[in-house]
Amino acid sequence: PLDTLKVVVQTTTTTTTQSPPSLLSVARQMYHSQYGWKSFFRGLSLPLALKSVEQCVAFGIKGTVQKSLEGQNIDAKYKAGLSGAVAGAGTALLLTPVYLVKVQLQATSVLPGAVSLSGPMQAIRTTVSKLGFMGLYTSGVPTF
C-alpha cells in the first residue's frame, strides 16, 4: 500500500500544477475512489505472482554466466560483477513491462481523466494497442 501511495503522489505531482498533495489526502482520495480499500493494492497481483519467476531467472542467468566464465583468467570479483550485471539486465527485460502495468494500475485508480483499467491484462492490451509491443518497455531504459 505504501508503494501505491508513493506512485499516486508522484504522478499527481507531475500531472498537476498544484503543490504536492499530502500522503493523508491521497490516502483519503484513494479510499473514496470507485475501488475503495482495494485501490491501495491495485497493480500488485502481477508483480507478486512473478516474484518467484524473477528470482529463478536472475539466479539462472547468473549461474550460467559464472559457469561460462570458468577457466577464464579473470579475477573472481569481476566474474561475480559481470554475472550479476548480465542477470540484472536479463531480469530488467522481463520485469519492465510488469512494473509499467503496476504503475498504470496504481495511477489510474485516482487520477482525474485517467482511463479505468480493470486489471493487468487490460492494461497490457491497452498499452500494446496504443503503442505497440515496444510500448511495454516505455521508460525501461533507466532500468538498465
Short mmCIF file of the C-alpha atoms (twelve columns), coordinates in Angstrom:
data_MODEL
# 
_entry.id   MODEL 
# 
loop_
_atom_site.group_PDB 
_atom_site.id 
_atom_site.type_symbol 
_atom_site.label_atom_id 
_atom_site.label_alt_id 
_atom_site.label_comp_id 
_atom_site.label_asym_id 
_atom_site.label_seq_id 
_atom_site.Cartn_x 
_atom_site.Cartn_y 
_atom_site.Cartn_z 
_atom_site.pdbx_PDB_model_num 
ATOM 1   C CA . PRO A 1   0.000   0.000   0.000   1 
ATOM 2   C CA . LEU A 2   2.837   2.467   0.676   1 
ATOM 3   C CA . ASP A 3   4.261   1.909   -2.809  1 
ATOM 4   C CA . THR A 4   0.842   2.655   -4.276  1 
ATOM 5   C CA . LEU A 5   0.612   5.854   -2.227  1 
ATOM 6   C CA . LYS A 6   4.083   6.858   -3.448  1 
ATOM 7   C CA . VAL A 7   3.186   6.286   -7.097  1 
ATOM 8   C CA . VAL A 8   -0.066  8.222   -6.806  1 
ATOM 9   C CA . VAL A 9   1.653   11.150  -5.061  1 
ATOM 10  C CA . GLN A 10  4.385   11.201  -7.711  1 
ATOM 11  C CA . THR A 11  2.006   11.008  -10.656 1 
ATOM 12  C CA . THR A 12  -0.376  13.549  -9.147  1 
ATOM 13  C CA . THR A 13  2.502   15.938  -8.571  1 
ATOM 14  C CA . THR A 14  3.809   15.608  -12.117 1 
ATOM 15  C CA . THR A 15  0.415   15.875  -13.811 1 
ATOM 16  C CA . THR A 16  -0.876  18.926  -11.975 1 
ATOM 17  C CA . THR A 17  0.481   22.400  -11.349 1 
ATOM 18  C CA . GLN A 18  -0.510  22.463  -7.705  1 
ATOM 19  C CA . SER A 19  1.787   21.687  -4.805  1 
ATOM 20  C CA . PRO A 20  2.353   18.049  -3.928  1 
ATOM 21  C CA . PRO A 21  -0.563  16.518  -2.031  1 
ATOM 22  C CA . SER A 22  -0.051  15.073  1.433   1 
ATOM 23  C CA . LEU A 23  0.000   11.329  1.913   1 
ATOM 24  C CA . LEU A 24  -3.101  11.567  4.074   1 
ATOM 25  C CA . SER A 25  -5.085  13.476  1.430   1 
ATOM 26  C CA . VAL A 26  -4.025  10.966  -1.242  1 
ATOM 27  C CA . ALA A 27  -4.965  8.049   1.028   1 
ATOM 28  C CA . ARG A 28  -8.412  9.596   1.596   1 
ATOM 29  C CA . GLN A 29  -8.854  10.200  -2.131  1 
ATOM 30  C CA . MET A 30  -7.849  6.625   -2.921  1 
ATOM 31  C CA . TYR A 31  -10.185 5.190   -0.293  1 
ATOM 32  C CA . HIS A 32  -13.115 7.221   -1.626  1 
ATOM 33  C CA . SER A 33  -12.400 6.251   -5.256  1 
ATOM 34  C CA . GLN A 34  -14.504 3.697   -7.097  1 
ATOM 35  C CA . TYR A 35  -12.252 0.884   -5.822  1 
ATOM 36  C CA . GLY A 36  -12.411 1.713   -2.088  1 
ATOM 37  C CA . TRP A 37  -9.800  -0.001  0.068   1 
ATOM 38  C CA . LYS A 38  -8.803  -2.172  -2.913  1 
ATOM 39  C CA . SER A 39  -7.250  0.891   -4.590  1 
ATOM 40  C CA . PHE A 40  -4.296  0.560   -2.178  1 
ATOM 41  C CA . PHE A 41  -3.487  -2.838  -3.699  1 
ATOM 42  C CA . ARG A 42  -4.151  -2.162  -7.395  1 
ATOM 43  C CA . GLY A 43  -1.399  -3.361  -9.679  1 
ATOM 44  C CA . LEU A 44  0.293   -5.621  -7.154  1 
ATOM 45  C CA . SER A 45  -1.067  -9.000  -8.297  1 
ATOM 46  C CA . LEU A 46  1.187   -9.332  -11.346 1 
ATOM 47  C CA . PRO A 47  4.485   -8.374  -9.605  1 
ATOM 48  C CA . LEU A 48  3.674   -10.679 -6.677  1 
ATOM 49  C CA . ALA A 49  2.840   -13.559 -8.994  1 
ATOM 50  C CA . LEU A 50  6.073   -13.109 -10.940 1 
ATOM 51  C CA . LYS A 51  8.425   -12.588 -7.975  1 
ATOM 52  C CA . SER A 52  9.500   -16.241 -7.896  1 
ATOM 53  C CA . VAL A 53  9.974   -16.230 -11.683 1 
ATOM 54  C CA . GLU A 54  12.151  -13.128 -11.315 1 
ATOM 55  C CA . GLN A 55  14.361  -14.857 -8.755  1 
ATOM 56  C CA . CYS A 56  14.654  -18.018 -10.840 1 
ATOM 57  C CA . VAL A 57  15.603  -16.062 -13.957 1 
ATOM 58  C CA . ALA A 58  18.114  -13.881 -12.096 1 
ATOM 59  C CA . PHE A 59  19.909  -16.758 -10.398 1 
ATOM 60  C CA . GLY A 60  19.700  -18.928 -13.512 1 
ATOM 61  C CA . ILE A 61  21.339  -16.272 -15.674 1 
ATOM 62  C CA . LYS A 62  23.939  -15.502 -13.013 1 
ATOM 63  C CA . GLY A 63  24.858  -19.178 -12.655 1 
ATOM 64  C CA . THR A 64  25.042  -19.693 -16.399 1 
ATOM 65  C CA . VAL A 65  27.318  -16.694 -16.889 1 
ATOM 66  C CA . GLN A 66  29.546  -17.747 -13.984 1 
ATOM 67  C CA . LYS A 67  29.891  -21.271 -15.433 1 
ATOM 68  C CA . SER A 68  30.729  -19.867 -18.863 1 
ATOM 69  C CA . LEU A 69  33.492  -17.777 -17.286 1 
ATOM 70  C CA . GLU A 70  35.100  -20.755 -15.520 1 
ATOM 71  C CA . GLY A 71  38.601  -21.382 -16.754 1 
ATOM 72  C CA . GLN A 72  38.947  -17.793 -17.916 1 
ATOM 73  C CA . ASN A 73  41.817  -15.822 -16.464 1 
ATOM 74  C CA . ILE A 74  39.513  -13.281 -14.792 1 
ATOM 75  C CA . ASP A 75  39.538  -12.239 -11.142 1 
ATOM 76  C CA . ALA A 76  36.651  -13.725 -9.108  1 
ATOM 77  C CA . LYS A 77  35.290  -10.245 -8.214  1 
ATOM 78  C CA . TYR A 78  34.991  -9.344  -11.869 1 
ATOM 79  C CA . LYS A 79  33.312  -12.654 -12.692 1 
ATOM 80  C CA . ALA A 80  30.782  -12.044 -9.925  1 
ATOM 81  C CA . GLY A 81  30.221  -8.460  -11.058 1 
ATOM 82  C CA . LEU A 82  29.814  -9.390  -14.714 1 
ATOM 83  C CA . SER A 83  27.455  -12.269 -13.999 1 
ATOM 84  C CA . GLY A 84  25.394  -10.049 -11.692 1 
ATOM 85  C CA . ALA A 85  25.193  -7.301  -14.305 1 
ATOM 86  C CA . VAL A 86  24.070  -9.711  -17.017 1 
ATOM 87  C CA . ALA A 87  21.491  -11.223 -14.637 1 
ATOM 88  C CA . GLY A 88  20.226  -7.739  -13.766 1 
ATOM 89  C CA . ALA A 89  19.855  -6.828  -17.432 1 
ATOM 90  C CA . GLY A 90  18.020  -10.080 -18.133 1 
ATOM 91  C CA . THR A 91  15.545  -9.585  -15.313 1 
ATOM 92  C CA . ALA A 92  15.048  -5.956  -16.337 1 
ATOM 93  C CA . LEU A 93  13.957  -7.166  -19.786 1 
ATOM 94  C CA . LEU A 94  11.452  -9.454  -18.114 1 
ATOM 95  C CA . LEU A 95  10.188  -7.052  -15.457 1 
ATOM 96  C CA . THR A 96  9.972   -3.664  -17.176 1 
ATOM 97  C CA . PRO A 97  6.521   -4.460  -18.629 1 
ATOM 98  C CA . VAL A 98  5.380   -5.841  -15.268 1 
ATOM 99  C CA . TYR A 99  6.263   -2.674  -13.396 1 
ATOM 100 C CA . LEU A 100 4.817   -0.481  -16.147 1 
ATOM 101 C CA . VAL A 101 1.482   -2.271  -15.733 1 
ATOM 102 C CA . LYS A 102 1.740   -1.994  -11.946 1 
ATOM 103 C CA . VAL A 103 2.249   1.769   -12.085 1 
ATOM 104 C CA . GLN A 104 -0.529  2.200   -14.663 1 
ATOM 105 C CA . LEU A 105 -2.988  0.371   -12.436 1 
ATOM 106 C CA . GLN A 106 -1.894  2.271   -9.345  1 
ATOM 107 C CA . ALA A 107 -2.049  5.668   -11.018 1 
ATOM 108 C CA . THR A 108 -5.381  5.164   -12.768 1 
ATOM 109 C CA . SER A 109 -7.150  4.429   -9.508  1 
ATOM 110 C CA . VAL A 110 -7.334  8.123   -8.587  1 
ATOM 111 C CA . LEU A 111 -6.015  10.335  -11.386 1 
ATOM 112 C CA . PRO A 112 -8.760  12.503  -12.877 1 
ATOM 113 C CA . GLY A 113 -9.464  11.729  -16.521 1 
ATOM 114 C CA . ALA A 114 -7.425  8.523   -16.481 1 
ATOM 115 C CA . VAL A 115 -8.777  5.518   -18.356 1 
ATOM 116 C CA . SER A 116 -10.095 2.995   -15.854 1 
ATOM 117 C CA . LEU A 117 -8.281  -0.308  -16.181 1 
ATOM 118 C CA . SER A 118 -9.911  -3.428  -14.789 1 
ATOM 119 C CA . GLY A 119 -6.708  -5.420  -14.346 1 
ATOM 120 C CA . PRO A 120 -3.242  -6.305  -15.641 1 
ATOM 121 C CA . MET A 121 -4.400  -7.929  -18.879 1 
ATOM 122 C CA . GLN A 122 -6.483  -4.902  -19.861 1 
ATOM 123 C CA . ALA A 123 -3.524  -2.641  -19.088 1 
ATOM 124 C CA . ILE A 124 -1.287  -4.773  -21.325 1 
ATOM 125 C CA . ARG A 125 -3.858  -4.851  -24.156 1 
ATOM 126 C CA . THR A 126 -4.428  -1.083  -23.926 1 
ATOM 127 C CA . THR A 127 -0.697  -0.320  -23.968 1 
ATOM 128 C CA . VAL A 128 0.000   -2.670  -26.890 1 
ATOM 129 C CA . SER A 129 -2.953  -1.347  -28.908 1 
ATOM 130 C CA . LYS A 130 -1.882  2.290   -28.406 1 
ATOM 131 C CA . LEU A 131 1.912   1.996   -28.515 1 
ATOM 132 C CA . GLY A 132 2.668   -1.427  -29.983 1 
ATOM 133 C CA . PHE A 133 4.612   -4.183  -28.239 1 
ATOM 134 C CA . MET A 134 7.582   -1.913  -27.507 1 
ATOM 135 C CA . GLY A 135 5.205   0.360   -25.581 1 
ATOM 136 C CA . LEU A 136 5.501   -2.175  -22.759 1 
ATOM 137 C CA . TYR A 137 9.101   -1.011  -22.410 1 
ATOM 138 C CA . THR A 138 8.213   2.672   -22.061 1 
ATOM 139 C CA . SER A 139 10.670  4.216   -19.597 1 
ATOM 140 C CA . GLY A 140 12.586  0.944   -19.346 1 
ATOM 141 C CA . VAL A 141 15.916  2.436   -20.433 1 
ATOM 142 C CA . PRO A 142 16.661  3.962   -16.984 1 
ATOM 143 C CA . THR A 143 16.329  0.466   -15.518 1 
ATOM 144 C CA . PHE A 144 19.488  -0.613  -17.318 1 
# 
